[in-house]
Structure formats: C-alpha cells, structure tokens
Amino acid sequence: MLIGLIAVLAALNAASYVQQVKPTDTELEPNRSTFNNGSTGTQAFFTLLNETGRKPVRWQEAPDALLTTRDKPAVFLIIGKLRREVTDNEAKSLFQWVSQGGRLVVIDRDPPKELVKTSANWKIAVSTNPAVELLSIDPSDQKQMTSGTEAAKPVQPTIFTSKVNAVQPSRFAGWITFERYAATTGIGSGNTREAPPFARPRRQLTIRDELSNPPPPAEGNYSVTGSEEVTEPTQIGPVVHLAGNQKNLLVDVPYGSGTIVYLTDPYIVSNGGISIVDNLQLALNLVSIPGGPIAFDEFHQGYGTNSNRFLQYFQGTPVIAIFLQCGLIVIAIFFSQSHRFARAVPEKEPDRLSKLEYVAAMAELQRRTRAYDLAIENIYTDFRRRVSRLLGADNMTTTRHELAQLIAERTTQNLADIENLLRTCEEIVHGAPTGKTEVVMLAARLRELEEKVGIMRTAKARSSR
C-alpha cells in the first residue's frame, strides 16, 4: 500500500508539473554567471579560455579560501551584479590576497563599494547613469545595446590595450573618476577633505611622465604579510587604459604588491557583446598573466558552499515535491506506529498452554502419588527408543544384552555396568519395588549415557556439539 501511495503521488506530481520557462535575460536583472549561456552570461568567455588552455576555474568558495588554497589563482574576476553581498570579512580576505601579488578584475557598472579601493594616494569612484530603459532593451540585440555609443579607444599602449584598436561598450556603461588626496589642500569646489594618515604631497606627474620616468619606491611603501593593514601609500597612481565619450572605462590601481582592474561595462565580456570589434581581445588581455588559474567568482553569483547541490540539481522538477511528500508519509507512519488513538490495550496474559504443560503436570502427579515406577518407565522407554535409533538397532527386537554391547562400543563404558543399569530399569518397569532416591540415581545415569552416546537434549548441548 505504501509503495502504491508513493507511485500515485509521483504520477500526480508528474501530471501536474508545468515546466518553468527560463527567465529572460535583461540588463535590469542580469545573470553574469559562467553557467549562463544567455546574452547576459559569460559562458562564452569561460569556454574560450578553457578551449585555449588558459586554465579558467569556477570559484565557488568564499574569498577566505584564496589565502589557504594550494593552487592560488593568478587572476580573480568579479563580473556584474552579484546575487550575494560581499561582506567586510570577505572583502578583507580578497584585498589581502591582492596585496600578495594577485590581480583582481572587477567588471561592473556599479560595483560594491567594498571593492572600490586602492593603496595609492587617490580616491577612486565608479559612477553610472540610472537608465529606465534597462528593462525594455533586449540584451541579445547588439544594435539596441550600442545605439548612439561610440567605440572606446586605447588611451596609451599598455598590456591591457595590446592588439586592441577599439572596444564597443554598451549605452549603459559606467565610468571611473579619481582624485588625488592632498596633505592640506581641499578637493573640489570649496569642500575640504582630510587626507588619510599616509597621504604625502608629491610632484604632480602626468601619465607620460610616470611611464617614462617612474619614481623610485618611497621608504615604507605598502606591503602586506599575514594580516597587516595598509600603513603606507604606494607611489604609483591609477592608470587609464581605455576611454570613450570622455569617460574612463578601464582603469587599474595598485594595491600592495598586486593590482585591481576596473572595467565599467560587463557587456564587453558578456555573451552578447564579446564578439563585437576587439572586445574579445580586451577580455583576453585582462586575464593574460602567467601563474595560477583564472578564477571566475561564482560564489557571489549564488553557487558554492552555502548552496545545496542536491536541490540545485533537481530545481525546477517535480522530484523535490515527491521527496518532500515521501518524507511526510514516512513521518506519518512512524508517528502513527508510536501512538495509539484509542484506549490502552490490556496487558497480554502469558500463554499457560505451553508444550511443557503436560510434562510438568504428569511429573507433579507422579511425585504426589509416588508412582516412581511410572516415571522410570517413561524415562527408560524414551532412552531405549532414542539410543536404538541412533545406533541403528531395532528397538522392538534388540535384546538388552545386544543394546548394552552397542552402547559400550560407542562409549567405551563397562559392559556389565550398562547391562545392570538396563536390567534394573526393566525390573522396576515390571513391578519391582523402588524409591525416590533410586529413581533419581537411575535417571541421572541414563542421562549421562545419553550424553556419552551423543544424544543431545538441550539447545546448549546442540551448540557445543
């Protein structure tokens, strides 16, 4: 009945199941995961890296693991709108990994504020215009996504702009601004900003100056070992690599011994836009660094250690509902078996009609009537029948002397003693006087012969045999 009930439930769930339609990718709620093959996903970028032997991995652990894993990534990419919030501890671990020489690539129009940071004497900010048409634009339509937007050009020759002539961003791209901290002067129109403790005034350098004559490292430059915090600034400032429409689209900033790269438009590396002009080349340049694998952050896209892989595998199918219903059935069965829904059942009385009831009654009767001859008759008759069958003799025709000989040969006991025992029992059976003591002695000797012959009467004796 239980199996039939489960089968009926499975059939009903399967019959009532309506396949969920895959949600349409929109720029308002994009899915930038490498598992998404839609227009807003990054599966094409991940697949290309994998097929060209660049060792991409889907990172599905918290950033804390970056500090303890044996095969540390060389590049860590955080792309697009995240489905999990970046906590302060995660950001701290991520920046500690960067300060040890890693490259963090943040690709988003409005990245989390916790990830916009540098160890230089500069303030970094990423801005974007609120676009109400994000919901109405089809991200798979390149014309709609890039309408009225000019291609961005490299600002200067760098490793990120190598072999890149132009990059086509979307119409929703953000931009990066940065301003330098000063020790005493204010920044902005009339607004004063207190410089951080590590800020030091230095000569204003252009990008060309810094490329041709890089300043020597200042004493006490930022370095991190273990869990140390920023104590001194680095001399290198932000570097603009790509700009369009008078907006900085690609900027890298120093952080300790590593680098943080900001790209303000995830459309450039998405499935829908990576094939336009030199977008693919730029994407490859961002992750082209010798060393460990290229890690795509899937943990903050909703995958990883805090998710149930089993439920994710069956998500969108009736299997989960079937499992839940089967679980409820099992719980109901256990509950019903452990509880009674009626009056208490009276205690079960012991069965007095046991197999030994007759034997016990006859023994008590013989004891009270002093019918010792009858007791010996029962015991001796059973003994003779069982011994004859065991030794292969005919109980009806075998004489007492012959039976004694067979027992003596089997047990190596004295023939005369065995024959006298059998004779005494037969005489008592035929009316010879006897008493309680003699009957007990004869019964004990018969039981002893049974054991020596090999007739087992109890479960203990059978197991020892």
Residue pairs with C-beta under 8 A, 6 or more apart in sequence:
2 329
2 333
5 329
6 322
6 326
6 329
9 322
9 325
9 326
9 329
10 318
10 322
13 318
13 321
13 322
13 325
14 318
16 318
17 317
17 318
19 316
20 316
22 38
23 29
24 38
25 31
25 36
25 38
25 39
25 40
25 41
25 139
25 140
26 40
26 134
26 135
26 137
26 139
27 40
27 134
27 135
27 137
27 139
27 145
27 170
27 172
27 267
28 134
28 135
29 81
30 40
30 80
30 81
30 139
30 266
30 270
31 38
31 40
31 41
31 80
31 301
32 40
32 41
32 42
32 79
32 80
32 81
32 266
32 270
32 301
33 41
33 42
33 43
33 298
33 301
33 302
33 303
34 41
34 42
34 43
34 45
34 46
34 56
34 58
34 296
34 298
35 41
35 43
35 58
35 298
35 303
36 42
36 43
36 271
37 43
37 44
37 271
38 139
38 140
38 271
39 138
39 139
39 140
39 270
39 271
39 272
40 80
40 139
40 266
40 270
40 271
40 272
41 270
41 271
42 79
42 80
42 266
42 269
42 270
42 271
42 296
43 271
44 271
44 274
44 275
45 269
45 270
45 271
45 274
45 283
46 56
46 58
46 296
48 280
49 55
49 56
49 284
49 287
49 294
50 56
54 287
54 288
54 294
55 292
55 293
55 294
56 287
56 293
56 294
56 295
56 296
57 73
57 293
57 294
57 295
57 296
58 295
58 296
58 298
58 303
59 73
59 76
59 295
59 296
59 297
59 298
59 299
60 298
60 299
60 303
60 304
60 305
61 299
61 304
61 305
62 90
62 93
62 299
62 304
62 305
63 90
63 91
63 93
63 94
63 97
63 299
64 89
64 90
64 93
66 72
66 73
66 76
66 93
66 94
66 97
66 102
67 93
67 96
67 97
71 292
71 293
72 97
72 102
72 292
73 102
73 292
73 293
73 294
73 295
74 102
74 103
74 289
74 290
74 291
74 292
74 293
74 294
75 102
75 103
75 104
75 105
75 286
75 287
75 289
75 294
75 295
76 94
76 97
76 98
76 102
76 103
76 104
76 105
76 295
76 297
77 105
77 107
77 286
77 287
77 294
77 295
77 296
77 297
78 104
78 105
78 106
78 107
78 108
78 111
78 115
78 297
78 300
79 107
79 108
79 266
79 269
79 296
79 297
80 107
80 108
80 266
80 270
81 108
82 112
82 300
82 301
83 300
83 301
83 302
84 299
84 300
84 301
84 302
85 112
85 300
86 94
86 112
86 114
86 115
86 300
88 114
91 112
91 114
91 115
94 104
94 115
95 117
95 255
95 256
96 224
96 227
97 104
97 258
98 104
98 255
98 256
98 258
98 259
98 260
99 119
99 222
99 223
99 224
99 255
99 256
99 257
99 258
100 224
100 256
100 257
100 258
101 256
101 257
101 258
102 258
103 258
103 259
103 260
103 261
103 289
104 115
104 255
104 258
104 259
104 260
104 261
105 260
105 261
105 263
105 286
105 287
106 115
106 116
106 260
106 261
106 262
106 263
107 262
107 263
107 264
107 265
107 266
107 268
107 269
108 126
108 174
108 264
108 266
109 126
109 128
109 172
109 173
109 174
109 264
109 265
109 266
110 126
110 128
110 174
111 126
111 262
115 260
116 124
116 125
116 126
116 262
117 124
117 255
117 260
118 124
118 238
118 253
118 254
118 255
118 260
119 222
119 230
119 233
119 234
119 254
119 255
119 256
120 233
120 234
120 235
120 236
120 237
120 238
120 253
120 254
121 180
121 181
121 195
121 198
121 199
121 200
121 202
121 233
121 237
122 178
122 179
122 180
122 181
122 237
122 238
122 253
123 178
123 179
123 180
123 181
123 187
123 193
124 176
124 177
124 178
124 238
124 251
124 253
124 262
125 176
125 177
125 178
126 174
126 175
126 176
126 177
126 262
126 264
127 174
127 175
127 176
127 177
128 172
128 173
128 174
128 175
128 264
129 172
129 174
131 171
131 172
134 172
137 144
137 145
138 144
138 145
139 145
139 267
139 270
139 272
140 272
142 272
142 273
142 276
145 170
145 171
145 172
145 267
145 272
145 273
146 168
146 169
146 170
146 171
146 273
146 276
147 171
148 171
149 168
149 169
149 170
149 171
149 173
149 244
149 245
150 244
150 245
151 166
151 167
151 168
151 169
151 244
151 277
152 166
152 167
152 168
152 169
152 242
152 243
152 244
152 245
152 249
152 250
153 165
153 166
153 167
153 242
153 243
153 244
154 161
154 164
154 165
154 241
154 242
155 161
155 207
155 240
155 241
155 242
155 243
156 207
156 211
156 240
156 241
158 239
158 241
159 285
159 288
160 241
160 242
160 250
160 252
160 261
160 282
160 285
160 286
161 241
161 242
161 282
161 285
162 281
162 285
163 278
163 281
163 285
164 242
164 278
164 281
164 282
164 285
165 277
165 278
166 277
166 278
167 242
167 244
167 249
167 268
167 277
167 278
167 279
167 282
168 268
168 273
168 276
168 277
168 279
169 244
169 249
169 264
169 265
169 267
169 268
170 265
170 267
170 268
170 273
172 265
172 267
173 244
173 247
173 249
173 264
173 265
173 267
174 264
174 265
175 247
175 248
175 249
175 264
176 238
176 240
176 247
176 248
176 249
176 251
176 262
176 264
177 248
178 237
178 238
178 251
178 253
179 187
179 188
180 187
180 204
180 237
181 187
181 193
181 195
181 196
181 199
182 193
182 195
182 199
182 201
183 195
183 199
183 200
183 201
184 195
184 201
186 192
186 193
187 193
198 230
198 231
198 232
198 233
199 233
200 218
200 233
202 215
202 235
205 215
205 237
207 239
207 240
210 236
210 237
210 239
214 236
215 235
216 235
217 234
217 235
218 232
218 233
218 235
220 231
220 232
221 232
221 233
221 234
221 235
222 230
222 231
222 232
222 233
222 234
222 255
222 256
223 256
223 257
224 230
224 256
224 257
230 256
234 254
234 256
236 254
237 253
237 254
238 251
238 252
238 253
239 251
239 252
239 253
240 248
240 250
240 251
241 250
241 251
241 252
242 248
242 249
242 250
242 263
242 282
243 249
243 250
247 264
248 264
249 263
249 264
249 265
250 261
250 262
250 263
250 264
250 282
251 261
251 262
252 259
252 260
252 261
252 262
253 259
253 260
253 262
254 260
261 286
263 269
263 286
267 273
268 274
268 279
268 282
268 283
269 279
269 283
273 279
274 280
274 283
287 294
298 304
299 305
303 312
311 320
314 320
362 378
363 375
365 371
366 372
366 374
366 375
370 436
372 428
372 434
372 435
372 436
372 438
372 439
373 428
373 429
373 431
373 432
373 434
375 439
375 443
376 425
376 428
376 429
376 434
376 439
376 442
376 443
377 428
377 429
379 442
379 443
379 446
380 422
380 425
380 426
380 429
380 442
380 446
381 429
383 446
383 449
383 450
384 395
384 403
384 422
385 395
386 450
386 455
387 403
387 406
387 407
387 449
387 450
387 453
387 455
388 394
388 395
388 398
388 403
389 395
390 453
390 454
390 455
391 403
391 406
391 407
391 410
391 453
393 402
393 403
393 406
398 406
400 419
400 422
400 423
400 426
401 419
403 422
404 415
404 418
404 419
404 422
405 415
407 413
407 418
407 449
407 453
408 414
408 415
408 418
410 452
410 453
410 454
411 449
411 452
411 453
413 449
413 452
418 449
421 442
421 445
421 446
421 449
424 442
425 442
425 446
428 434
428 438
428 439
428 442
447 457
450 457
451 461
454 465
456 462
456 465
